[in-house]
């Protein structure tokens, strides 16, 4: 599992494009990452969870800090 923080809409959009190219889909409805803008829900506190099943989840930073305290949250940087 990997946790990536996206504190801007620009970083979120970049990450979603990258994840879509890798074949990832959203947990909620298996839509493509770029089909849904989940950044607006938590904005600067948005964290994306990646796993080996190519199903991605989103939640706020505090949630993952509490639920996954041993997993580092990495600040995503645009490539």
N, CA, C and O atoms as a printed pandas DataFrame, in Angstrom:
     atom_number atom_name residue_name chain_id  residue_number  x_coord  y_coord  z_coord
0              1         N          UNK        A               1    0.846   -1.175    0.000
1              2        CA          UNK        A               1    0.000    0.000    0.000
2              3         C          UNK        A               1    0.892    1.238    0.000
3              4         O          UNK        A               1    1.947    1.273    0.633
4              5         N          UNK        A               2    0.436    2.242   -0.726
5              6        CA          UNK        A               2    1.148    3.522   -0.774
6              7         C          UNK        A               2    0.133    4.641   -0.567
7              8         O          UNK        A               2   -0.973    4.594   -1.106
8              9         N          UNK        A               3    0.515    5.646    0.216
9             10        CA          UNK        A               3   -0.342    6.798    0.472
10            11         C          UNK        A               3    0.318    8.034   -0.110
11            12         O          UNK        A               3    1.454    8.364    0.232
12            13         N          UNK        A               4   -0.403    8.720   -0.996
13            14        CA          UNK        A               4    0.122    9.910   -1.650
14            15         C          UNK        A               4   -0.764   11.109   -1.345
15            16         O          UNK        A               4   -1.963   11.089   -1.620
16            17         N          UNK        A               5   -0.168   12.151   -0.776
17            18        CA          UNK        A               5   -0.887   13.391   -0.482
18            19         C          UNK        A               5   -0.830   14.296   -1.706
19            20         O          UNK        A               5    0.227   14.475   -2.310
20            21         N          UNK        A               6   -1.972   14.860   -2.063
21            22        CA          UNK        A               6   -2.050   15.811   -3.180
22            23         C          UNK        A               6   -2.688   17.091   -2.653
23            24         O          UNK        A               6   -3.907   17.165   -2.500
24            25         N          UNK        A               7   -1.869   18.091   -2.378
25            26        CA          UNK        A               7   -2.360   19.300   -1.718
26            27         C          UNK        A               7   -2.819   20.396   -2.673
27            28         O          UNK        A               7   -3.204   21.479   -2.231
28            29         N          UNK        A               8   -2.784   20.128   -3.978
29            30        CA          UNK        A               8   -3.317   21.088   -4.954
30            31         C          UNK        A               8   -4.121   20.339   -6.010
31            32         O          UNK        A               8   -3.923   19.143   -6.226
32            33         N          UNK        A               9   -5.022   21.050   -6.659
33            34        CA          UNK        A               9   -5.793   20.456   -7.751
34            35         C          UNK        A               9   -4.860   20.020   -8.877
35            36         O          UNK        A               9   -5.080   18.981   -9.500
36            37         N          UNK        A              10   -3.829   20.805   -9.138
37            38        CA          UNK        A              10   -2.871   20.483  -10.202
38            39         C          UNK        A              10   -2.159   19.153   -9.929
39            40         O          UNK        A              10   -2.005   18.335  -10.836
40            41         N          UNK        A              11   -1.729   18.939   -8.697
41            42        CA          UNK        A              11   -1.070   17.679   -8.344
42            43         C          UNK        A              11   -2.052   16.517   -8.443
43            44         O          UNK        A              11   -1.704   15.441   -8.929
44            45         N          UNK        A              12   -3.275   16.739   -7.981
45            46        CA          UNK        A              12   -4.308   15.712   -8.067
46            47         C          UNK        A              12   -4.531   15.314   -9.521
47            48         O          UNK        A              12   -4.545   14.127   -9.844
48            49         N          UNK        A              13   -4.705   16.307  -10.404
49            50        CA          UNK        A              13   -4.951   16.027  -11.819
50            51         C          UNK        A              13   -3.798   15.253  -12.441
51            52         O          UNK        A              13   -4.016   14.317  -13.210
52            53         N          UNK        A              14   -2.574   15.643  -12.110
53            54        CA          UNK        A              14   -1.392   14.959  -12.636
54            55         C          UNK        A              14   -1.357   13.504  -12.176
55            56         O          UNK        A              14   -1.122   12.601  -12.978
56            57         N          UNK        A              15   -1.591   13.281  -10.890
57            58        CA          UNK        A              15   -1.583   11.923  -10.354
58            59         C          UNK        A              15   -2.688   11.082  -10.979
59            60         O          UNK        A              15   -2.457    9.921  -11.316
60            61         N          UNK        A              16   -3.885   11.644  -11.139
61            62        CA          UNK        A              16   -4.990   10.879  -11.714
62            63         C          UNK        A              16   -4.677   10.451  -13.151
63            64         O          UNK        A              16   -5.001    9.331  -13.547
64            65         N          UNK        A              17   -4.054   11.329  -13.928
65            66        CA          UNK        A              17   -3.661   10.967  -15.289
66            67         C          UNK        A              17   -2.668    9.819  -15.288
67            68         O          UNK        A              17   -2.784    8.887  -16.084
68            69         N          UNK        A              18   -1.699    9.888  -14.399
69            70        CA          UNK        A              18   -0.687    8.831  -14.273
70            71         C          UNK        A              18   -1.343    7.509  -13.855
71            72         O          UNK        A              18   -1.053    6.461  -14.431
72            73         N          UNK        A              19   -2.220    7.561  -12.862
73            74        CA          UNK        A              19   -2.874    6.345  -12.376
74            75         C          UNK        A              19   -3.786    5.737  -13.432
75            76         O          UNK        A              19   -3.872    4.515  -13.549
76            77         N          UNK        A              20   -4.462    6.575  -14.195
77            78        CA          UNK        A              20   -5.325    6.074  -15.262
78            79         C          UNK        A              20   -4.497    5.345  -16.319
79            80         O          UNK        A              20   -4.898    4.289  -16.809
80            81         N          UNK        A              21   -3.351    5.907  -16.664
81            82        CA          UNK        A              21   -2.469    5.261  -17.645
82            83         C          UNK        A              21   -1.983    3.897  -17.169
83            84         O          UNK        A              21   -1.682    3.025  -17.984
84            85         N          UNK        A              22   -1.905    3.710  -15.856
85            86        CA          UNK        A              22   -1.482    2.426  -15.285
86            87         C          UNK        A              22   -2.643    1.447  -15.127
87            88         O          UNK        A              22   -2.427    0.297  -14.746
88            89         N          UNK        A              23   -3.881    1.889  -15.418
89            90        CA          UNK        A              23   -5.033    1.002  -15.341
90            91         C          UNK        A              23   -5.791    1.019  -14.029
91            92         O          UNK        A              23   -6.634    0.153  -13.796
92            93         N          UNK        A              24   -5.509    1.989  -13.163
93            94        CA          UNK        A              24   -6.218    2.096  -11.885
94            95         C          UNK        A              24   -7.649    2.580  -12.088
95            96         O          UNK        A              24   -7.952    3.260  -13.068
96            97         N          UNK        A              25   -8.526    2.222  -11.150
97            98        CA          UNK        A              25   -9.911    2.700  -11.132
98            99         C          UNK        A              25  -10.281    3.058   -9.693
99           100         O          UNK        A              25   -9.619    2.639   -8.744
100          101         N          UNK        A              26  -11.355    3.843   -9.552
101          102        CA          UNK        A              26  -11.840    4.223   -8.228
102          103         C          UNK        A              26  -12.581    3.065   -7.575
103          104         O          UNK        A              26  -13.300    2.320   -8.242
104          105         N          UNK        A              27  -12.400    2.922   -6.269
105          106        CA          UNK        A              27  -13.056    1.888   -5.474
106          107         C          UNK        A              27  -14.577    2.000   -5.544
107          108         O          UNK        A              27  -15.269    0.994   -5.701
108          109         N          UNK        A              28  -15.094    3.214   -5.429
109          110        CA          UNK        A              28  -16.537    3.417   -5.292
110          111         C          UNK        A              28  -17.339    2.860   -6.466
111          112         O          UNK        A              28  -18.357    2.198   -6.261
112          113         N          UNK        A              29  -16.892    3.120   -7.685
113          114        CA          UNK        A              29  -17.698    2.710   -8.841
114          115         C          UNK        A              29  -16.867    2.220  -10.020
115          116         O          UNK        A              29  -17.384    2.064  -11.127
116          117         N          UNK        A              30  -15.589    1.981   -9.785
117          118        CA          UNK        A              30  -14.656    1.513  -10.802
118          119         C          UNK        A              30  -14.560    2.455  -12.000
119          120         O          UNK        A              30  -14.256    2.023  -13.112
120          121         N          UNK        A              31  -14.819    3.740  -11.768
121          122        CA          UNK        A              31  -14.656    4.720  -12.839
122          123         C          UNK        A              31  -13.177    5.051  -13.001
123          124         O          UNK        A              31  -12.369    4.798  -12.108
124          125         N          UNK        A              32  -12.840    5.618  -14.151
125          126        CA          UNK        A              32  -11.460    6.020  -14.412
126          127         C          UNK        A              32  -11.094    7.173  -13.475
127          128         O          UNK        A              32  -11.955    7.982  -13.129
128          129         N          UNK        A              33   -9.833    7.253  -13.064
129          130        CA          UNK        A              33   -9.415    8.310  -12.145
130          131         C          UNK        A              33   -9.725    9.726  -12.627
131          132         O          UNK        A              33  -10.029   10.596  -11.811
132          133         N          UNK        A              34   -9.654    9.973  -13.931
133          134        CA          UNK        A              34   -9.905   11.327  -14.431
134          135         C          UNK        A              34  -11.385   11.625  -14.641
135          136         O          UNK        A              34  -11.742   12.759  -14.964
136          137         N          UNK        A              35  -12.257   10.626  -14.465
137          138        CA          UNK        A              35  -13.697   10.843  -14.645
138          139         C          UNK        A              35  -14.350   11.517  -13.444
139          140         O          UNK        A              35  -15.442   12.071  -13.562
140          141         N          UNK        A              36  -13.690   11.474  -12.294
141          142        CA          UNK        A              36  -14.263   12.001  -11.055
142          143         C          UNK        A              36  -13.249   12.924  -10.391
143          144         O          UNK        A              36  -12.068   12.590  -10.305
144          145         N          UNK        A              37  -13.704   14.083   -9.922
145          146        CA          UNK        A              37  -12.804   14.997   -9.221
146          147         C          UNK        A              37  -13.043   14.893   -7.716
147          148         O          UNK        A              37  -13.800   15.677   -7.145
148          149         N          UNK        A              38  -12.395   13.928   -7.086
149          150        CA          UNK        A              38  -12.546   13.743   -5.642
150          151         C          UNK        A              38  -11.714   14.720   -4.827
151          152         O          UNK        A              38  -11.829   14.746   -3.602
152          153         N          UNK        A              39  -10.878   15.525   -5.476
153          154        CA          UNK        A              39  -10.050   16.482   -4.736
154          155         C          UNK        A              39  -10.921   17.518   -4.024
155          156         O          UNK        A              39  -10.547   18.007   -2.958
156          157         N          UNK        A              40  -12.065   17.855   -4.595
157          158        CA          UNK        A              40  -12.912   18.905   -4.022
158          159         C          UNK        A              40  -13.489   18.527   -2.655
159          160         O          UNK        A              40  -13.914   19.403   -1.902
160          161         N          UNK        A              41  -13.506   17.251   -2.335
161          162        CA          UNK        A              41  -14.073   16.821   -1.052
162          163         C          UNK        A              41  -13.171   17.190    0.134
163          164         O          UNK        A              41  -13.657   17.688    1.150
164          165         N          UNK        A              42  -11.863   16.946    0.008
165          166        CA          UNK        A              42  -10.932   17.211    1.114
166          167         C          UNK        A              42   -9.886   18.269    0.782
167          168         O          UNK        A              42   -9.132   18.699    1.655
168          169         N          UNK        A              43   -9.843   18.678   -0.463
169          170        CA          UNK        A              43   -8.906   19.702   -0.952
170          171         C          UNK        A              43   -7.481   19.456   -0.468
171          172         O          UNK        A              43   -6.926   18.392   -0.742
172          173         N          UNK        A              44   -6.873   20.401    0.242
173          174        CA          UNK        A              44   -5.459   20.313    0.634
174          175         C          UNK        A              44   -5.143   19.104    1.510
175          176         O          UNK        A              44   -3.978   18.734    1.655
176          177         N          UNK        A              45   -6.157   18.491    2.088
177          178        CA          UNK        A              45   -5.962   17.337    2.975
178          179         C          UNK        A              45   -6.150   15.997    2.254
179          180         O          UNK        A              45   -6.149   14.949    2.899
180          181         N          UNK        A              46   -6.311   16.017    0.932
181          182        CA          UNK        A              46   -6.581   14.805    0.164
182          183         C          UNK        A              46   -5.376   13.867    0.137
183          184         O          UNK        A              46   -4.249   14.280   -0.136
184          185         N          UNK        A              47   -5.645   12.598    0.428
185          186        CA          UNK        A              47   -4.634   11.547    0.326
186          187         C          UNK        A              47   -5.238   10.410   -0.497
187          188         O          UNK        A              47   -6.382   10.010   -0.285
188          189         N          UNK        A              48   -4.450    9.901   -1.435
189          190        CA          UNK        A              48   -4.873    8.803   -2.297
190          191         C          UNK        A              48   -4.151    7.537   -1.853
191          192         O          UNK        A              48   -2.935    7.538   -1.666
192          193         N          UNK        A              49   -4.915    6.454   -1.686
193          194        CA          UNK        A              49   -4.326    5.171   -1.322
194          195         C          UNK        A              49   -4.231    4.295   -2.562
195          196         O          UNK        A              49   -5.222    4.065   -3.255
196          197         N          UNK        A              50   -3.030    3.813   -2.828
197          198        CA          UNK        A              50   -2.785    2.901   -3.942
198          199         C          UNK        A              50   -2.491    1.520   -3.379
199          200         O          UNK        A              50   -1.900    1.388   -2.307
200          201         N          UNK        A              51   -2.909    0.493   -4.110
201          202        CA          UNK        A              51   -2.552   -0.864   -3.707
202          203         C          UNK        A              51   -2.315   -1.717   -4.945
203          204         O          UNK        A              51   -2.440   -1.229   -6.069
204          205         N          UNK        A              52   -1.981   -2.958   -4.751
205          206        CA          UNK        A              52   -1.614   -3.826   -5.868
206          207         C          UNK        A              52   -2.796   -4.253   -6.729
207          208         O          UNK        A              52   -2.592   -4.804   -7.810
208          209         N          UNK        A              53   -4.022   -4.013   -6.280
209          210        CA          UNK        A              53   -5.194   -4.422   -7.053
210          211         C          UNK        A              53   -5.625   -3.378   -8.077
211          212         O          UNK        A              53   -6.592   -3.590   -8.808
212          213         N          UNK        A              54   -4.909   -2.243   -8.135
213          214        CA          UNK        A              54   -5.218   -1.133   -9.044
214          215         C          UNK        A              54   -6.549   -0.462   -8.720
215          216         O          UNK        A              54   -7.133    0.210   -9.571
216          217         N          UNK        A              55   -7.024   -0.643   -7.494
217          218        CA          UNK        A              55   -8.221    0.038   -7.007
218          219         C          UNK        A              55   -7.740    1.161   -6.092
219          220         O          UNK        A              55   -7.029    0.902   -5.122
220          221         N          UNK        A              56   -8.119    2.407   -6.390
221          222        CA          UNK        A              56   -7.661    3.529   -5.572
222          223         C          UNK        A              56   -8.781    4.053   -4.674
223          224         O          UNK        A              56   -9.962    3.980   -5.013
224          225         N          UNK        A              57   -8.381    4.572   -3.540
225          226        CA          UNK        A              57   -9.296    5.148   -2.552
226          227         C          UNK        A              57   -8.819    6.561   -2.237
227          228         O          UNK        A              57   -7.653    6.891   -2.452
228          229         N          UNK        A              58   -9.717    7.386   -1.733
229          230        CA          UNK        A              58   -9.320    8.720   -1.267
230          231         C          UNK        A              58   -9.944    8.970    0.101
231          232         O          UNK        A              58  -10.999    8.434    0.441
232          233         N          UNK        A              59   -9.262    9.792    0.860
233          234        CA          UNK        A              59   -9.744   10.152    2.192
234          235         C          UNK        A              59   -8.915   11.343    2.651
235          236         O          UNK        A              59   -7.982   11.747    1.956
236          237         N          UNK        A              60   -9.235   11.907    3.794
237          238        CA          UNK        A              60   -8.418   13.022    4.276
238          239         C          UNK        A              60   -7.196   12.497    5.032
239          240         O          UNK        A              60   -7.165   11.346    5.467
240          241         N          UNK        A              61   -6.208   13.349    5.176
241          242        CA          UNK        A              61   -4.933   12.970    5.797
242          243         C          UNK        A              61   -5.137   12.404    7.204
243          244         O          UNK        A              61   -4.535   11.389    7.554
244          245         N          UNK        A              62   -5.974   13.047    8.010
245          246        CA          UNK        A              62   -6.187   12.601    9.389
246          247         C          UNK        A              62   -6.712   11.167    9.446
247          248         O          UNK        A              62   -6.330   10.400   10.329
248          249         N          UNK        A              63   -7.576   10.808    8.518
249          250        CA          UNK        A              63   -8.106    9.443    8.476
250          251         C          UNK        A              63   -6.972    8.432    8.339
251          252         O          UNK        A              63   -6.875    7.488    9.124
252          253         N          UNK        A              64   -6.114    8.632    7.337
253          254        CA          UNK        A              64   -5.025    7.679    7.119
254          255         C          UNK        A              64   -3.994    7.716    8.241
255          256         O          UNK        A              64   -3.398    6.688    8.561
256          257         N          UNK        A              65   -3.775    8.875    8.840
257          258        CA          UNK        A              65   -2.851    8.949    9.983
258          259         C          UNK        A              65   -3.360    8.105   11.147
259          260         O          UNK        A              65   -2.567    7.512   11.878
260          261         N          UNK        A              66   -4.673    8.049   11.323
261          262        CA          UNK        A              66   -5.272    7.259   12.403
262          263         C          UNK        A              66   -5.386    5.778   12.059
263          264         O          UNK        A              66   -5.097    4.923   12.896
264          265         N          UNK        A              67   -5.800    5.471   10.845
265          266        CA          UNK        A              67   -6.046    4.086   10.447
266          267         C          UNK        A              67   -4.758    3.353   10.059
267          268         O          UNK        A              67   -4.627    2.152   10.300
268          269         N          UNK        A              68   -3.822    4.068    9.468
269          270        CA          UNK        A              68   -2.566    3.468    8.982
270          271         C          UNK        A              68   -1.366    4.215    9.562
271          272         O          UNK        A              68   -0.574    4.768    8.798
272          273         N          UNK        A              69   -1.207    4.249   10.876
273          274        CA          UNK        A              69   -0.155    5.073   11.471
274          275         C          UNK        A              69    1.263    4.652   11.094
275          276         O          UNK        A              69    2.190    5.455   11.197
276          277         N          UNK        A              70    1.443    3.419   10.665
277          278        CA          UNK        A              70    2.779    2.934   10.312
278          279         C          UNK        A              70    3.124    3.127    8.835
279          280         O          UNK        A              70    4.228    2.787    8.409
280          281         N          UNK        A              71    2.192    3.668    8.057
281          282        CA          UNK        A              71    2.433    3.881    6.629
282          283         C          UNK        A              71    2.719    5.362    6.401
283          284         O          UNK        A              71    1.918    6.221    6.771
284          285         N          UNK        A              72    3.856    5.650    5.795
285          286        CA          UNK        A              72    4.240    7.038    5.523
286          287         C          UNK        A              72    3.347    7.642    4.439
287          288         O          UNK        A              72    3.078    7.009    3.418
288          289         N          UNK        A              73    2.900    8.853    4.672
289          290        CA          UNK        A              73    2.158    9.603    3.658
290          291         C          UNK        A              73    3.179   10.449    2.907
291          292         O          UNK        A              73    3.818   11.330    3.482
292          293         N          UNK        A              74    3.321   10.169    1.616
293          294        CA          UNK        A              74    4.314   10.837    0.778
294          295         C          UNK        A              74    3.642   11.979    0.029
295          296         O          UNK        A              74    2.566   11.802   -0.542
296          297         N          UNK        A              75    4.268   13.142    0.031
297          298        CA          UNK        A              75    3.750   14.278   -0.731
298          299         C          UNK        A              75    4.041   14.059   -2.208
299          300         O          UNK        A              75    5.200   13.981   -2.616
300          301         N          UNK        A              76    2.987   13.960   -3.005
301          302        CA          UNK        A              76    3.138   13.733   -4.445
302          303         C          UNK        A              76    3.691   14.983   -5.114
303          304         O          UNK        A              76    3.250   16.099   -4.841
304          305         N          UNK        A              77    4.651   14.780   -5.983
305          306        CA          UNK        A              77    5.218   15.870   -6.774
306          307         C          UNK        A              77    4.980   15.579   -8.246
307          308         O          UNK        A              77    5.123   14.437   -8.684
308          309         N          UNK        A              78    4.623   16.588   -9.006
309          310        CA          UNK        A              78    4.368   16.430  -10.437
310          311         C          UNK        A              78    5.656   16.033  -11.135
311          312         O          UNK        A              78    6.715   16.613  -10.900
312          313         N          UNK        A              79    5.546   15.037  -11.994
313          314        CA          UNK        A              79    6.718   14.547  -12.733
314          315         C          UNK        A              79    6.847   15.244  -14.057
315          316         O          UNK        A              79    7.774   14.961  -14.816
